[in-house]
Amino acid sequence: MKYYIESLGCAKNLVDSERFAAILNTYGFRETAYVEDADLILVNSCAFLVASFEELDNVLSQIDEIRNRKKSKLVVSGCVMNRGLKEFQQLFPEVNKWIPLKDFAAFEKYILRYVLPKNIAAKKLDLNDRLPLQSGQHVYLRIADGCQNFCSYCMIPYIRGKLVSEPIEALVAEAKAQSYRGRELVLIAQDSCLYGTDIYGEKALPQLIAALHEIPGYDWIRIMYMHPDHFEPEWTELWKKYPKLLAYFEIPIQHSCDRIIKLMNRKKGYQELKELFCHIKKEVPKAVFRTTIMVNYPSETQQERALIDKFLKEVDILQVGVFAYSPEEFDKPYESPADFDWAKNQELETEYAIKLAKAKEAKMQSFVGTRQQMLVEGFDEELQAWYGRIWFQAPEIDGLAYVDGLPQDSPLLVEVEVVDALTDELWCAAITD
C-alpha cells in the first residue's frame, strides 16, 4: 500500500509528519509522490495565521480533485484540529477522518480499522520514531512544544498549548537515532530559550547542548527560535566552549518600537534589544544574526515603523524575515473586520520584503573572497554544480550555496571560497590546497 503526506507549516509540524510516516512504514506502507496513486493521504495542517486556512483550503481542494476516492482515504490532522475544525468539517465532508493534534495512537487505530486488511495485527510502535520526508543533511530536533509567552498576535498557546519540554535523555536518544540522516542537528521549539523550565525548574538549554555535543554523528548544531526576552547574556560562553555550535543566532524581535513591543506583550525594547545583539557580537565576533519583523501592527504609525529601519541600520542582521500583522479571533483591535485594510497589509509586507532583499544582497557581497565551511547536500544536474549551505544558511529559509571544482570523492563538509553572492545564493570555488 502507498501513502502521500502533505506537511504544511513549520519544521515543528514536519516532525509530527515524520512520526506519522514512521507509523505507516512500520505497517508496510511505502511513500508515493503522486496523490492519485495513494491508498492513504495525510494532510498535516497549519493554523498559525488566517492565511494558513487559505492554504489548507487550496490543498484539500486540489487533493480531493485528483485523488481516487474509491481507493484512497483522506485524513487530516495538525493545528486545524484546535482551530477552525468545525468550519473545515463543513467545507470538506469528503475527508474520511480528522485526527486530533499529535494523536499518533488514534492514527494507528484508524489505519488498522479502515485502511489495512482486516487480518493485520497491531504492532509494537515507538511513537517517537521518525521517517525522513525531506532530503538534505539536516535533522530537526524539536526540544519542546507549545508556548506560554502569549504574544498578543500569536495563536500558538491556544493551538499547541503551554510549553512542554522533552527530557534531555529522550532528546539525546532521538538525536542519535536520527544521526544517519545528516550532519547538522537543528534545535527547534516555539521558544528555545525556555527549554526545560517546565520539567527542570530552570532554563536547561546549556545542559542540553552539552549532552548533544557529545553525539559523534553531527558536525553542526544550530539553535532556532531564541526569544530575546529569555536569552541569558552568559550563554555566549556556550559558543566559545562547544565548537559544533554554529555562531548563528536566530532572535526574532518582531519590532523595535517600545510602545508596539509592549502592546505585543513582549518586554525588551529598542535599547535593550540593541544591547543584546551588541553583547553577542562582542563575545562571539563571528556571530551572524537572523530575525523577523512584523509590520502594520494595530495603531502602528509610520514614525514607529521607521524605528525598525533605524534598528536594522544600527545592528548588523544578515537574515531578516518580514510578515504583516494578521488579525486573529482572540485579538480585537478593530470594531469589525471591515476596518482592517488588507491592501495596505500586503503593500507594506511587499515593500519591506523588497527593501530587506536589497539590504541582504549587499551584506552577502561582503563574504566574496572569504573562506567558509560548507555542507554539501546534492548535485544540480542543470547547473552542473554541487549545492549545499554555508554555515550561516539555515535549512529552507536562508538560501543555498553552489560550488564548482569539487571532486566527486570530496567529504560532505568542505572549505570553499565565495566568489559571487546574490540575495539567496552564494557561488563558491573548491579549495584544493
C-alpha positions as a Markdown table, in Angstrom:
| # | Residue | x | y | z |
|---|---|---|---|---|
| 1 | Met | 0.0 | 0.0 | 0.0 |
| 2 | Lys | 1.1 | 3.6 | -0.7 |
| 3 | Tyr | 0.8 | 6.8 | 1.3 |
| 4 | Tyr | 1.1 | 10.5 | 0.4 |
| 5 | Ile | 1.8 | 13.2 | 3.1 |
| 6 | Glu | 1.4 | 16.9 | 2.7 |
| 7 | Ser | 3.0 | 18.6 | 5.6 |
| 8 | Leu | 2.0 | 22.3 | 5.9 |
| 9 | Gly | 3.5 | 25.0 | 8.1 |
| 10 | Cys | 6.8 | 25.0 | 10.1 |
| 11 | Ala | 9.5 | 22.5 | 10.8 |
| 12 | Lys | 8.0 | 21.7 | 14.1 |
| 13 | Asn | 4.9 | 20.4 | 12.3 |
| 14 | Leu | 7.2 | 18.4 | 10.0 |
| 15 | Val | 8.5 | 16.4 | 13.0 |
| 16 | Asp | 4.9 | 15.2 | 13.6 |
| 17 | Ser | 4.5 | 14.4 | 9.9 |
| 18 | Glu | 7.7 | 12.3 | 10.1 |
| 19 | Arg | 6.2 | 10.4 | 13.0 |
| 20 | Phe | 3.0 | 9.7 | 11.1 |
| 21 | Ala | 5.2 | 8.4 | 8.2 |
| 22 | Ala | 7.2 | 6.1 | 10.6 |
| 23 | Ile | 3.9 | 4.5 | 11.7 |
| 24 | Leu | 2.9 | 3.9 | 8.1 |
| 25 | Asn | 6.3 | 2.5 | 7.3 |
| 26 | Thr | 6.0 | 0.0 | 10.2 |
| 27 | Tyr | 2.8 | -1.3 | 8.7 |
| 28 | Gly | 4.3 | -1.8 | 5.3 |
| 29 | Phe | 3.2 | 1.4 | 3.5 |
| 30 | Arg | 5.5 | 3.0 | 1.0 |
| 31 | Glu | 5.6 | 6.7 | 0.1 |
| 32 | Thr | 4.4 | 7.9 | -3.3 |
| 33 | Ala | 4.9 | 11.3 | -4.9 |
| 34 | Tyr | 1.6 | 11.1 | -6.6 |
| 35 | Val | -1.8 | 11.7 | -4.9 |
| 36 | Glu | -3.7 | 9.6 | -7.4 |
| 37 | Asp | -1.5 | 6.5 | -6.5 |
| 38 | Ala | -2.0 | 6.7 | -2.7 |
| 39 | Asp | -4.2 | 4.4 | -0.6 |
| 40 | Leu | -3.9 | 6.9 | 2.3 |
| 41 | Ile | -3.4 | 10.7 | 2.0 |
| 42 | Leu | -2.5 | 12.6 | 5.1 |
| 43 | Val | -2.6 | 16.4 | 5.3 |
| 44 | Asn | -0.9 | 17.7 | 8.4 |
| 45 | Ser | -2.3 | 21.2 | 8.7 |
| 46 | Cys | -1.0 | 24.6 | 9.9 |
| 47 | Ala | -3.4 | 27.1 | 11.5 |
| 48 | Phe | -1.0 | 29.7 | 12.7 |
| 49 | Leu | -2.4 | 32.6 | 10.6 |
| 50 | Val | -5.7 | 33.3 | 8.8 |
| 51 | Ala | -3.6 | 32.8 | 5.6 |
| 52 | Ser | -2.9 | 29.2 | 6.7 |
| 53 | Phe | -6.6 | 28.4 | 6.4 |
| 54 | Glu | -6.5 | 29.6 | 2.7 |
| 55 | Glu | -3.5 | 27.3 | 2.1 |
| 56 | Leu | -5.3 | 24.3 | 3.7 |
| 57 | Asp | -8.5 | 25.1 | 1.7 |
| 58 | Asn | -6.5 | 25.1 | -1.5 |
| 59 | Val | -4.5 | 21.9 | -0.7 |
| 60 | Leu | -7.6 | 19.9 | 0.3 |
| 61 | Ser | -9.5 | 21.1 | -2.8 |
| 62 | Gln | -6.6 | 20.1 | -5.1 |
| 63 | Ile | -6.1 | 16.8 | -3.5 |
| 64 | Asp | -9.7 | 15.8 | -3.5 |
| 65 | Glu | -10.0 | 16.7 | -7.1 |
| 66 | Ile | -7.3 | 14.4 | -8.3 |
| 67 | Arg | -7.4 | 11.5 | -5.7 |
| 68 | Asn | -9.0 | 8.2 | -6.4 |
| 69 | Arg | -12.0 | 8.3 | -4.0 |
| 70 | Lys | -12.8 | 4.7 | -4.4 |
| 71 | Lys | -9.3 | 3.7 | -3.5 |
| 72 | Ser | -7.9 | 6.3 | -1.1 |
| 73 | Lys | -8.7 | 7.6 | 2.4 |
| 74 | Leu | -8.1 | 11.3 | 3.1 |
| 75 | Val | -7.0 | 12.1 | 6.6 |
| 76 | Val | -6.4 | 15.5 | 8.2 |
| 77 | Ser | -4.5 | 16.2 | 11.4 |
| 78 | Gly | -2.4 | 19.1 | 12.8 |
| 79 | Cys | -3.2 | 22.5 | 14.1 |
| 80 | Val | -6.6 | 22.9 | 12.4 |
| 81 | Met | -7.9 | 20.4 | 14.9 |
| 82 | Asn | -7.6 | 23.0 | 17.6 |
| 83 | Arg | -8.7 | 26.0 | 15.5 |
| 84 | Gly | -11.2 | 26.1 | 12.7 |
| 85 | Leu | -12.2 | 22.4 | 12.8 |
| 86 | Lys | -16.0 | 22.8 | 12.6 |
| 87 | Glu | -15.7 | 25.1 | 9.6 |
| 88 | Phe | -13.4 | 22.7 | 7.7 |
| 89 | Gln | -15.5 | 19.7 | 8.5 |
| 90 | Gln | -18.5 | 21.5 | 6.9 |
| 91 | Leu | -16.4 | 22.6 | 3.9 |
| 92 | Phe | -14.8 | 19.2 | 3.3 |
| 93 | Pro | -17.3 | 16.4 | 4.3 |
| 94 | Glu | -15.3 | 14.2 | 1.8 |
| 95 | Val | -12.4 | 14.0 | 4.4 |
| 96 | Asn | -12.6 | 10.4 | 5.8 |
| 97 | Lys | -11.0 | 11.1 | 9.2 |
| 98 | Trp | -10.0 | 14.1 | 11.3 |
| 99 | Ile | -7.2 | 13.0 | 13.7 |
| 100 | Pro | -6.5 | 15.1 | 16.8 |
| 101 | Leu | -3.3 | 17.0 | 17.0 |
| 102 | Lys | -0.3 | 14.7 | 17.6 |
| 103 | Asp | -2.6 | 11.8 | 18.4 |
| 104 | Phe | -0.5 | 9.1 | 16.8 |
| 105 | Ala | -2.3 | 6.3 | 18.6 |
| 106 | Ala | -5.6 | 7.4 | 17.1 |
| 107 | Phe | -4.0 | 7.5 | 13.7 |
| 108 | Glu | -2.7 | 3.9 | 14.1 |
| 109 | Lys | -6.2 | 2.7 | 15.2 |
| 110 | Tyr | -7.8 | 4.3 | 12.1 |
| 111 | Ile | -5.4 | 2.7 | 9.6 |
| 112 | Leu | -5.8 | -0.7 | 11.3 |
| 113 | Arg | -9.6 | -0.5 | 11.2 |
| 114 | Tyr | -10.3 | 1.3 | 7.9 |
| 115 | Val | -7.2 | 1.1 | 5.6 |
| 116 | Leu | -5.2 | -2.1 | 6.2 |
| 117 | Pro | -6.5 | -5.6 | 5.5 |
| 118 | Lys | -8.6 | -7.0 | 8.4 |
| 119 | Asn | -6.1 | -9.7 | 9.4 |
| 120 | Ile | -3.3 | -7.2 | 10.2 |
| 121 | Ala | -2.5 | -7.2 | 13.9 |
| 122 | Ala | -1.4 | -4.2 | 15.9 |
| 123 | Lys | 2.4 | -3.8 | 16.1 |
| 124 | Lys | 4.5 | -2.6 | 18.9 |
| 125 | Leu | 5.4 | 1.0 | 17.9 |
| 126 | Asp | 7.9 | 3.6 | 19.1 |
| 127 | Leu | 5.8 | 6.7 | 18.7 |
| 128 | Asn | 8.9 | 8.8 | 18.8 |
| 129 | Asp | 10.3 | 7.2 | 15.7 |
| 130 | Arg | 10.6 | 9.3 | 12.5 |
| 131 | Leu | 10.9 | 8.7 | 8.8 |
| 132 | Pro | 12.5 | 11.4 | 6.7 |
| 133 | Leu | 10.2 | 13.4 | 4.4 |
| 134 | Gln | 12.9 | 15.8 | 3.2 |
| 135 | Ser | 16.3 | 15.5 | 1.5 |
| 136 | Gly | 19.3 | 17.3 | 2.8 |
| 137 | Gln | 21.9 | 17.0 | 5.5 |
| 138 | His | 19.9 | 18.4 | 8.4 |
| 139 | Val | 17.9 | 16.8 | 11.2 |
| 140 | Tyr | 15.3 | 18.8 | 13.1 |
| 141 | Leu | 15.1 | 18.1 | 16.8 |
| 142 | Arg | 12.0 | 19.6 | 18.5 |
| 143 | Ile | 13.2 | 20.1 | 22.0 |
| 144 | Ala | 9.9 | 21.5 | 23.3 |
| 145 | Asp | 6.4 | 22.1 | 22.0 |
| 146 | Gly | 3.8 | 24.7 | 23.0 |
| 147 | Cys | 4.3 | 28.2 | 24.4 |
| 148 | Gln | 3.3 | 30.3 | 27.3 |
| 149 | Asn | 4.5 | 33.7 | 26.2 |
| 150 | Phe | 1.1 | 34.8 | 24.9 |
| 151 | Cys | 2.3 | 37.4 | 22.5 |
| 152 | Ser | -0.8 | 39.4 | 21.5 |
| 153 | Tyr | -0.7 | 38.5 | 17.8 |
| 154 | Cys | 0.1 | 34.8 | 18.2 |
| 155 | Met | -2.3 | 31.7 | 18.3 |
| 156 | Ile | 0.3 | 29.1 | 19.3 |
| 157 | Pro | -0.6 | 28.9 | 23.0 |
| 158 | Tyr | -4.2 | 28.4 | 22.1 |
| 159 | Ile | -3.4 | 25.7 | 19.4 |
| 160 | Arg | -0.4 | 23.8 | 20.8 |
| 161 | Gly | -0.9 | 24.5 | 24.5 |
| 162 | Lys | 1.7 | 25.5 | 27.1 |
| 163 | Leu | 5.3 | 24.7 | 26.9 |
| 164 | Val | 6.1 | 21.0 | 27.2 |
| 165 | Ser | 9.9 | 20.2 | 27.1 |
| 166 | Glu | 11.3 | 16.8 | 26.2 |
| 167 | Pro | 13.7 | 15.3 | 28.7 |
| 168 | Ile | 17.4 | 15.6 | 27.8 |
| 169 | Glu | 17.8 | 11.8 | 27.8 |
| 170 | Ala | 15.0 | 11.4 | 25.3 |
| 171 | Leu | 16.3 | 14.1 | 23.1 |
| 172 | Val | 19.8 | 12.6 | 23.1 |
| 173 | Ala | 18.3 | 9.2 | 22.2 |
| 174 | Glu | 16.3 | 10.7 | 19.4 |
| 175 | Ala | 19.2 | 12.7 | 18.0 |
| 176 | Lys | 21.4 | 9.6 | 18.0 |
| 177 | Ala | 18.7 | 7.6 | 16.3 |
| 178 | Gln | 18.3 | 10.2 | 13.5 |
| 179 | Ser | 22.0 | 10.9 | 13.1 |
| 180 | Tyr | 22.2 | 8.7 | 9.9 |
| 181 | Arg | 20.1 | 11.4 | 8.1 |
| 182 | Gly | 22.6 | 14.3 | 8.1 |
| 183 | Arg | 25.5 | 16.1 | 9.6 |
| 184 | Glu | 23.6 | 19.1 | 11.0 |
| 185 | Leu | 21.3 | 19.0 | 14.1 |
| 186 | Val | 18.8 | 21.8 | 14.2 |
| 187 | Leu | 17.1 | 22.5 | 17.5 |
| 188 | Ile | 13.6 | 23.9 | 17.2 |
| 189 | Ala | 10.8 | 25.0 | 19.6 |
| 190 | Gln | 8.4 | 27.8 | 19.9 |
| 191 | Asp | 10.9 | 29.4 | 22.4 |
| 192 | Ser | 14.1 | 27.5 | 22.7 |
| 193 | Cys | 15.4 | 29.7 | 25.5 |
| 194 | Leu | 12.7 | 28.5 | 27.9 |
| 195 | Tyr | 13.6 | 24.9 | 27.3 |
| 196 | Gly | 13.5 | 22.8 | 30.5 |
| 197 | Thr | 11.7 | 25.4 | 32.7 |
| 198 | Asp | 8.7 | 23.2 | 33.0 |
| 199 | Ile | 10.5 | 19.9 | 33.9 |
| 200 | Tyr | 13.7 | 21.1 | 35.5 |
| 201 | Gly | 12.6 | 24.3 | 37.1 |
| 202 | Glu | 15.3 | 26.3 | 35.2 |
| 203 | Lys | 16.5 | 27.1 | 31.7 |
| 204 | Ala | 18.2 | 23.9 | 30.7 |
| 205 | Leu | 19.5 | 24.8 | 27.2 |
| 206 | Pro | 23.1 | 24.8 | 28.3 |
| 207 | Gln | 22.8 | 21.3 | 29.7 |
| 208 | Leu | 21.1 | 20.1 | 26.6 |
| 209 | Ile | 23.7 | 21.5 | 24.3 |
| 210 | Ala | 26.5 | 19.9 | 26.4 |
| 211 | Ala | 24.8 | 16.5 | 26.0 |
| 212 | Leu | 24.0 | 16.8 | 22.3 |
| 213 | His | 27.6 | 18.0 | 21.6 |
| 214 | Glu | 28.9 | 14.5 | 22.6 |
| 215 | Ile | 27.0 | 12.8 | 19.7 |
| 216 | Pro | 29.6 | 11.9 | 17.1 |
| 217 | Gly | 27.3 | 11.9 | 14.1 |
| 218 | Tyr | 26.9 | 15.6 | 13.8 |
| 219 | Asp | 29.3 | 18.4 | 12.8 |
| 220 | Trp | 27.0 | 21.3 | 13.2 |
| 221 | Ile | 24.4 | 22.2 | 15.9 |
| 222 | Arg | 22.1 | 25.1 | 15.1 |
| 223 | Ile | 19.6 | 26.7 | 17.6 |
| 224 | Met | 16.5 | 28.3 | 16.2 |
| 225 | Tyr | 13.8 | 30.4 | 17.8 |
| 226 | Met | 15.7 | 32.1 | 20.6 |
| 227 | His | 13.3 | 34.7 | 22.2 |
| 228 | Pro | 15.2 | 37.9 | 23.0 |
| 229 | Asp | 13.4 | 38.3 | 26.3 |
| 230 | His | 14.7 | 34.9 | 27.6 |
| 231 | Phe | 18.2 | 34.8 | 26.1 |
| 232 | Glu | 20.7 | 34.8 | 29.0 |
| 233 | Pro | 23.8 | 37.0 | 28.3 |
| 234 | Glu | 26.2 | 34.4 | 29.9 |
| 235 | Trp | 25.1 | 31.9 | 27.3 |
| 236 | Thr | 27.6 | 33.3 | 24.8 |
| 237 | Glu | 30.1 | 31.2 | 26.7 |
| 238 | Leu | 28.4 | 28.1 | 25.1 |
| 239 | Trp | 29.5 | 29.3 | 21.6 |
| 240 | Lys | 33.1 | 29.5 | 22.9 |
| 241 | Lys | 33.1 | 26.1 | 24.6 |
| 242 | Tyr | 31.3 | 23.9 | 22.0 |
| 243 | Pro | 32.9 | 24.1 | 18.5 |
| 244 | Lys | 30.0 | 22.3 | 16.9 |
| 245 | Leu | 27.6 | 25.0 | 18.0 |
| 246 | Leu | 27.2 | 27.4 | 15.0 |
| 247 | Ala | 27.5 | 31.1 | 15.7 |
| 248 | Tyr | 24.1 | 31.6 | 14.1 |
| 249 | Phe | 21.7 | 33.4 | 16.3 |
| 250 | Glu | 18.0 | 33.5 | 15.3 |
| 251 | Ile | 16.5 | 36.0 | 17.6 |
| 252 | Pro | 13.0 | 37.2 | 16.4 |
| 253 | Ile | 12.5 | 40.8 | 17.6 |
| 254 | Gln | 9.1 | 41.5 | 15.7 |
| 255 | His | 9.5 | 45.2 | 16.3 |
| 256 | Ser | 11.8 | 47.8 | 17.8 |
| 257 | Cys | 9.4 | 50.5 | 19.0 |
| 258 | Asp | 8.9 | 50.3 | 22.7 |
| 259 | Arg | 5.2 | 51.1 | 22.6 |
| 260 | Ile | 4.4 | 48.5 | 20.0 |
| 261 | Ile | 6.6 | 45.8 | 21.8 |
| 262 | Lys | 4.6 | 46.5 | 24.9 |
| 263 | Leu | 1.3 | 46.1 | 23.0 |
| 264 | Met | 2.7 | 42.8 | 21.7 |
| 265 | Asn | 3.1 | 41.6 | 25.3 |
| 266 | Arg | 6.9 | 41.4 | 24.8 |
| 267 | Lys | 9.5 | 43.0 | 27.0 |
| 268 | Lys | 12.8 | 44.1 | 25.5 |
| 269 | Gly | 12.6 | 47.5 | 23.8 |
| 270 | Tyr | 14.8 | 49.3 | 21.4 |
| 271 | Gln | 17.8 | 49.9 | 23.6 |
| 272 | Glu | 17.7 | 46.5 | 25.4 |
| 273 | Leu | 17.5 | 44.7 | 22.1 |
| 274 | Lys | 20.4 | 46.7 | 20.7 |
| 275 | Glu | 22.4 | 45.9 | 23.8 |
| 276 | Leu | 21.7 | 42.2 | 23.5 |
| 277 | Phe | 22.8 | 42.0 | 19.9 |
| 278 | Cys | 25.9 | 44.1 | 20.6 |
| 279 | His | 26.8 | 41.9 | 23.6 |
| 280 | Ile | 26.5 | 38.7 | 21.5 |
| 281 | Lys | 28.7 | 40.2 | 18.7 |
| 282 | Lys | 31.3 | 41.4 | 21.2 |
| 283 | Glu | 31.5 | 38.0 | 22.9 |
| 284 | Val | 31.2 | 35.9 | 19.6 |
| 285 | Pro | 32.7 | 38.1 | 16.9 |
| 286 | Lys | 31.8 | 35.5 | 14.2 |
| 287 | Ala | 28.1 | 35.8 | 15.1 |
| 288 | Val | 25.6 | 36.1 | 12.3 |
| 289 | Phe | 22.0 | 37.1 | 13.1 |
| 290 | Arg | 18.6 | 36.2 | 11.8 |
| 291 | Thr | 15.4 | 37.9 | 12.9 |
| 292 | Thr | 11.8 | 38.5 | 12.0 |
| 293 | Ile | 9.8 | 41.8 | 12.0 |
| 294 | Met | 6.1 | 42.5 | 11.9 |
| 295 | Val | 4.7 | 45.5 | 10.1 |
| 296 | Asn | 1.2 | 47.1 | 10.3 |
| 297 | Tyr | 0.5 | 46.1 | 13.9 |
| 298 | Pro | -2.7 | 47.9 | 15.1 |
| 299 | Ser | -2.1 | 51.6 | 15.8 |
| 300 | Glu | 1.4 | 51.4 | 14.4 |
| 301 | Thr | 2.5 | 54.8 | 13.0 |
| 302 | Gln | 4.8 | 55.5 | 10.1 |
| 303 | Gln | 7.3 | 57.0 | 12.6 |
| 304 | Glu | 7.2 | 53.9 | 14.8 |
| 305 | Arg | 7.7 | 51.7 | 11.7 |
| 306 | Ala | 10.7 | 53.8 | 10.8 |
| 307 | Leu | 12.3 | 52.7 | 14.1 |
| 308 | Ile | 12.6 | 49.2 | 12.6 |
| 309 | Asp | 14.7 | 50.7 | 9.7 |
| 310 | Lys | 16.8 | 52.6 | 12.2 |
| 311 | Phe | 17.4 | 49.5 | 14.3 |
| 312 | Leu | 18.4 | 47.4 | 11.3 |
| 313 | Lys | 20.9 | 50.1 | 10.2 |
| 314 | Glu | 22.5 | 50.1 | 13.7 |
| 315 | Val | 22.5 | 46.4 | 14.2 |
| 316 | Asp | 24.1 | 44.2 | 11.5 |
| 317 | Ile | 21.5 | 41.5 | 10.9 |
| 318 | Leu | 22.1 | 39.4 | 7.9 |
| 319 | Gln | 18.9 | 37.5 | 7.6 |
| 320 | Val | 15.6 | 39.3 | 8.2 |
| 321 | Gly | 12.2 | 37.9 | 7.5 |
| 322 | Val | 9.1 | 40.1 | 7.4 |
| 323 | Phe | 5.4 | 39.4 | 7.8 |
| 324 | Ala | 2.4 | 41.7 | 8.1 |
| 325 | Tyr | 0.1 | 41.6 | 11.1 |
| 326 | Ser | -2.8 | 39.2 | 10.8 |
| 327 | Pro | -6.0 | 39.9 | 12.8 |
| 328 | Glu | -6.9 | 36.8 | 14.8 |
| 329 | Glu | -10.1 | 35.8 | 16.5 |
| 330 | Phe | -8.8 | 36.4 | 20.1 |
| 331 | Asp | -7.3 | 39.8 | 19.2 |
| 332 | Lys | -9.9 | 42.5 | 18.7 |
| 333 | Pro | -8.2 | 45.8 | 18.0 |
| 334 | Tyr | -11.0 | 46.8 | 15.5 |
| 335 | Glu | -14.7 | 47.2 | 15.8 |
| 336 | Ser | -15.3 | 45.0 | 12.8 |
| 337 | Pro | -13.3 | 43.0 | 10.3 |
| 338 | Ala | -14.2 | 45.6 | 7.7 |
| 339 | Asp | -11.9 | 48.1 | 9.5 |
| 340 | Phe | -8.8 | 46.1 | 8.6 |
| 341 | Asp | -7.0 | 47.3 | 5.5 |
| 342 | Trp | -5.8 | 44.1 | 3.8 |
| 343 | Ala | -4.5 | 46.0 | 0.8 |
| 344 | Lys | -2.2 | 48.1 | 3.0 |
| 345 | Asn | -1.1 | 45.0 | 4.8 |
| 346 | Gln | 0.1 | 43.4 | 1.6 |
| 347 | Glu | 1.6 | 46.6 | 0.3 |
| 348 | Leu | 3.7 | 47.0 | 3.4 |
| 349 | Glu | 4.9 | 43.4 | 3.5 |
| 350 | Thr | 5.9 | 43.6 | -0.1 |
| 351 | Glu | 7.7 | 46.9 | 0.3 |
| 352 | Tyr | 9.7 | 45.6 | 3.3 |
| 353 | Ala | 10.4 | 42.3 | 1.6 |
| 354 | Ile | 12.0 | 44.1 | -1.4 |
| 355 | Lys | 13.9 | 46.5 | 0.9 |
| 356 | Leu | 15.3 | 43.7 | 3.0 |
| 357 | Ala | 16.3 | 41.6 | 0.0 |
| 358 | Lys | 18.3 | 44.5 | -1.4 |
| 359 | Ala | 20.0 | 45.0 | 2.0 |
| 360 | Lys | 20.7 | 41.3 | 2.3 |
| 361 | Glu | 22.3 | 41.1 | -1.1 |
| 362 | Ala | 24.7 | 44.0 | -0.2 |
| 363 | Lys | 25.6 | 42.2 | 3.0 |
| 364 | Met | 26.1 | 38.9 | 1.2 |
| 365 | Gln | 28.6 | 40.6 | -1.1 |
| 366 | Ser | 30.9 | 41.1 | 1.9 |
| 367 | Phe | 31.5 | 37.4 | 2.0 |
| 368 | Val | 33.0 | 37.4 | -1.5 |
| 369 | Gly | 36.7 | 36.4 | -1.3 |
| 370 | Thr | 36.3 | 34.8 | 2.1 |
| 371 | Arg | 36.8 | 31.1 | 3.0 |
| 372 | Gln | 33.8 | 29.4 | 4.5 |
| 373 | Gln | 32.7 | 26.0 | 5.7 |
| 374 | Met | 30.1 | 24.4 | 3.5 |
| 375 | Leu | 27.9 | 21.4 | 4.0 |
| 376 | Val | 27.3 | 19.6 | 0.6 |
| 377 | Glu | 23.8 | 18.3 | 0.1 |
| 378 | Gly | 23.5 | 17.3 | -3.6 |
| 379 | Phe | 24.3 | 17.8 | -7.2 |
| 380 | Asp | 22.3 | 20.1 | -9.6 |
| 381 | Glu | 22.2 | 18.5 | -13.0 |
| 382 | Glu | 21.1 | 21.6 | -14.8 |
| 383 | Leu | 23.7 | 23.8 | -13.3 |
| 384 | Gln | 26.3 | 21.1 | -13.2 |
| 385 | Ala | 27.3 | 22.2 | -9.7 |
| 386 | Trp | 27.2 | 20.8 | -6.2 |
| 387 | Tyr | 24.9 | 22.6 | -3.8 |
| 388 | Gly | 24.6 | 22.9 | -0.1 |
| 389 | Arg | 24.7 | 25.5 | 2.6 |
| 390 | Ile | 27.4 | 27.7 | 4.1 |
| 391 | Trp | 27.3 | 27.6 | 7.9 |
| 392 | Phe | 25.3 | 30.8 | 8.2 |
| 393 | Gln | 22.5 | 29.5 | 5.9 |
| 394 | Ala | 19.8 | 27.6 | 7.9 |
| 395 | Pro | 17.8 | 24.9 | 6.1 |
| 396 | Glu | 14.9 | 26.0 | 3.9 |
| 397 | Ile | 14.9 | 29.7 | 4.8 |
| 398 | Asp | 18.4 | 31.2 | 4.1 |
| 399 | Gly | 19.1 | 30.1 | 0.5 |
| 400 | Leu | 21.7 | 27.8 | -1.0 |
| 401 | Ala | 25.4 | 27.8 | -1.9 |
| 402 | Tyr | 26.8 | 26.3 | -5.1 |
| 403 | Val | 30.4 | 25.1 | -5.6 |
| 404 | Asp | 32.4 | 24.4 | -8.8 |
| 405 | Gly | 35.5 | 22.3 | -9.0 |
| 406 | Leu | 34.6 | 19.9 | -6.2 |
| 407 | Pro | 36.0 | 16.4 | -6.7 |
| 408 | Gln | 33.5 | 13.5 | -6.7 |
| 409 | Asp | 35.1 | 11.9 | -3.6 |
| 410 | Ser | 35.0 | 15.1 | -1.5 |
| 411 | Pro | 33.6 | 14.8 | 2.0 |
| 412 | Leu | 30.3 | 16.4 | 2.8 |
| 413 | Leu | 31.9 | 19.1 | 4.9 |
| 414 | Val | 34.3 | 21.2 | 2.8 |
| 415 | Glu | 36.1 | 24.5 | 2.8 |
| 416 | Val | 35.2 | 26.8 | -0.1 |
| 417 | Glu | 35.9 | 30.3 | -1.3 |
| 418 | Val | 33.0 | 32.6 | -2.0 |
| 419 | Val | 33.3 | 34.1 | -5.5 |
| 420 | Asp | 29.9 | 35.7 | -6.0 |
| 421 | Ala | 26.8 | 36.4 | -4.0 |
| 422 | Leu | 23.1 | 37.1 | -4.6 |
| 423 | Thr | 20.3 | 37.6 | -2.1 |
| 424 | Asp | 19.7 | 33.9 | -1.5 |
| 425 | Glu | 22.6 | 32.3 | -3.5 |
| 426 | Leu | 26.3 | 32.0 | -2.9 |
| 427 | Trp | 28.6 | 30.8 | -5.7 |
| 428 | Cys | 31.8 | 29.2 | -4.4 |
| 429 | Ala | 35.0 | 27.6 | -5.6 |
| 430 | Ala | 36.5 | 24.5 | -4.1 |
| 431 | Ile | 39.7 | 25.0 | -2.2 |
| 432 | Thr | 42.3 | 22.3 | -3.1 |
| 433 | Asp | 45.3 | 23.4 | -1.0 |
